Amino acid sequence: MTNKIALITGASAGIGQEFAKKLSQQGYDLILVARRKDRLVEISKQLPTKSEIITADLAKADECFRLYEETKDKNISMLINCAGFGDFGPFTATSLAKELEMIDVNIKAVHILTKKFLPDMLARDEGYILNVASVAGLMPAGPYMATYYATKAYVTSFTSAIAEELEEKKSNVYIGSLCPGPVDTEFNQVADVKFNLKGITSEYCVKYALDKMYKRKKIIVPTMLLKGALLSSKLAPRNLVVRLTSRQQKKKQG
């Protein structure tokens, strides 16, 4: 009997790397996707199950389509859309090129891969898709990280809509969003930001995420503190929440 296969984007570091470790421990064979082949090779050596390495720049739509074409016949049981990054600064000062690349990776790649793999899972009536978003995607807006917050809002809205469609179909296929707050990963260096809030470990984040995913939770938010903050933000006026978010963002230092 062959193992089920999980495909993980952004598998070369942080949360994606931790998903690789945990899913391999659970018996999944893996397809690891990222731009940095050397990092994927090192990670694959530490895994107890088989792993295939595919290098791809998911900021490019044709690379997303290539990834699907290369793996569509492998009966992917789980898709973890983890590739993504952020940026920090006033909107007028941040790099347009970096923001457009962020939109391509955080939104377009997630959209394309979900669009391509979901019908295959529906045909088999089984499978999991977990789109890694952020608690930012559940907030009304994020001054000083305007583009990042907006991309993650897209992911959570997009994913929640599909989840409802699947539920109405009574499908066994799962789709959900992982929405963590600060996690101790390379994200901070790429975004040029330092969080004032203490981050959780990627190990805890992934363990929690998989537990809730198997329980078919549609929106997964690690830690009770974040859940409480989100509840408060829903009760407060939108403008006030945005202003308070802005104040919190200003405390971040690159």
N, C-alpha and C positions, 0 to 999 in steps of 0.2 A: 504493500500500500504506500503510495507516494504522499508526502506531506502537502498540506495546503500552502499556497504561495501568497506572500504579502509584498506589495510594491510600495516602497517608501521614497518619497522625494525629499530633498534636503537632508539626506542620510549621512552626510560627512561630518556633522557636528551637532552639539546641543540636543534638542528634543528629538530630532530625527535619528541621531545616533543611538539615543536611549531606546527609541522604539525598536530599532534593529536588534539591540541586545535582548530586550524583553520578549519580543515576538519569536526570536530564535530560541530562547529558553522555553517558550511555550510550544515549540515544535514546528513552527512555520519555516519553510524555505523562503529565501528573501531575494528580491530584486532591489538593489541599492542604487539610487539615482542622485547624482550631484555633479558639479563641474570639476571637483578636485578628485581625480582618479587615485592619486597616491593616498589620500585619506581614506577612501573607500576600501582600498586594498588592505590597509592596516586594520581597519575595522573588521573586515571579512575574516581575517586570520584569527580573530578572537571569538568568532561565533561557532556554536556547536552544530548548526545545520548548514545546508548548502546555501551559497549566496552567489548571485550573478551581479556583475557590476556594469552599469550603463552610465557613461558620462554624457551629460546633456546640459545645455544652457536654456533653462525654461523661460527665460525672458524672450526667447524667440519662438513664435507660434509653430514654425515648421519643425522645431525640435520637439515640441509637445506632441505633434502628430506623428513624428518619427518614433517617439517613445511608445506610443500606442501601437503602431504598426509592428514594432519589434516584439511586443509582448501580448498582443491580443489573443494569440492561440495558446497561451499558457494557463488559461482559466484562473485568472487572478481572483483570489478569495477576499483579499483586503487591500484597499488603497488608502494610504496615509499621505495626504497632501500637506507636506510639512515645509516645503521650500518657501522662503519669504524673508523679508528684511524691512527695516524701518529707517527713518532719518529724523533728526531733530533740528529745530531752528525756526525763526520767523518765516512765514511763507515767501515773503519777498526776498529772502536771503538764501534759501535752500536751492540746490541744484535741480533745474528742470530735467536734465538728462537722467539724474538719479531717480527722480520722482516718476518719470515715464517708465523706467525700468522696473521700479517698484510696482507700478500698476500692472505691468506685464507679468511679473512673477506672482504677486499676491492675488491678482484677480484673474487675468486671462489664462494663466497656466492651470489654476484650480478649476476654472470654468471648462476649459477644453478637456482636461483629463476626466473630470466628472461626467461631462457630456458623452465622452467616448466609452468609458468603462461601465457606466451605469446600465445601459441597455444589455450588455453581456451578462451582467449579474441578474438583471430582471428575467432574462431568458432562462436562467438556471434557478431562479427564485431563491437565491442565497448570495450572501456577500456583505461586506462592510466597507463603507467609505467614511473616513474621518477627516474632516477639513480642519486644519489647525488655524484657528483665528486668534482672538485675543479678547481680554476683557474690554479692550478699546472698542471692539466691534459692538459692544452692548451699551456704549455711552453715546449721548447725542452728538458730541463733537470733541475734538482734541486740539485746541490751539497749541501751536509750536510743534505739533506732529500731525498737522492737518491731513496730509495725504495718507499717512499710515493709518490713522483712525478711520478715514473714509474707506480705505481698501478692506479693512477688517469688518466694517459695517456691511459692506457688500457681501463678504463671505458668509457672515452669520445670517443675513436676510435671505440670500440665495439658498443656503443649506436648509434653513428652516422651512422655506417654501417647498422644496423638494421632499423633505421629510413628511410634511403634511400630505402631499400627493401620494407618497408611497403608503402612508397609513390608510388613506381612503381606499387605496387599491387592495388593502390587506396583504401587502407584499411582505415577504420575509427578509427582504433586503433592507439593511440599515444605512442611514446617513445621519451624521451629526456634526456638531462644531465643538472643538476644544477651545475654551476661552480663558486661558490663564492670565494672571497678572505678571509681575516681574519674575523671570526665571533666570537662574544663574547660567548663562550661556554666552556665546560670542555676539549675541544680538546687540549688547550694549556698545561694543567696539564698532560694529558696522554702522549703528545709528548715531554714534558719537554722543552718547548720553550716559549719565550715571543716575540710577534710580535711588531715591531717598528711602523708599520702602524696601525692606529686606526681601530678597527674592527666595523662592522655593527652589529646591534642586530639580534638575531635569528628571532624575530617577523617581522622585515623589510624583511629579507632574504626570509622567507616563504611566506609572503604576495606577494612579487614581483614574486617569483617562481610560485605560483599558478596562478597568473594573466597571466604570459607568457605561462604557460603550457596550460591553457584553450584556448589561442590564437595559440597554436600549434607551439611555438618556439622550435626548436630542441636543441639549445645550449643557456642556460640561464645564463647570467653574470650580477649579480646585480652591480649597480653603474657605472656611466660614466667614473670615473677615471680608473677603471680596464679595461673597454673597450678601452680606449685610450692607456693604457699601452700595451694591447695585440696587438693592431694595430701597435704600434711602434716596438714591438718584431718581428712581421711578416716581417717588412721591413728591419730589421737589419740582418747582417750575424749571422748564428747560433752560431758560436763560441763566438762571442761578447755577444750575449744574455745569453749564459751559464755563461760566466765570470761575467757579471753584476749581474746575479742571485746569483752567488756564493758570491759576495761582499755583497749583500743584506742579504743573509742567515747568513753570519758571524756576522751581527749586532744583531742577535737574541741571547738572553741569557736565559738559563734555570733557 
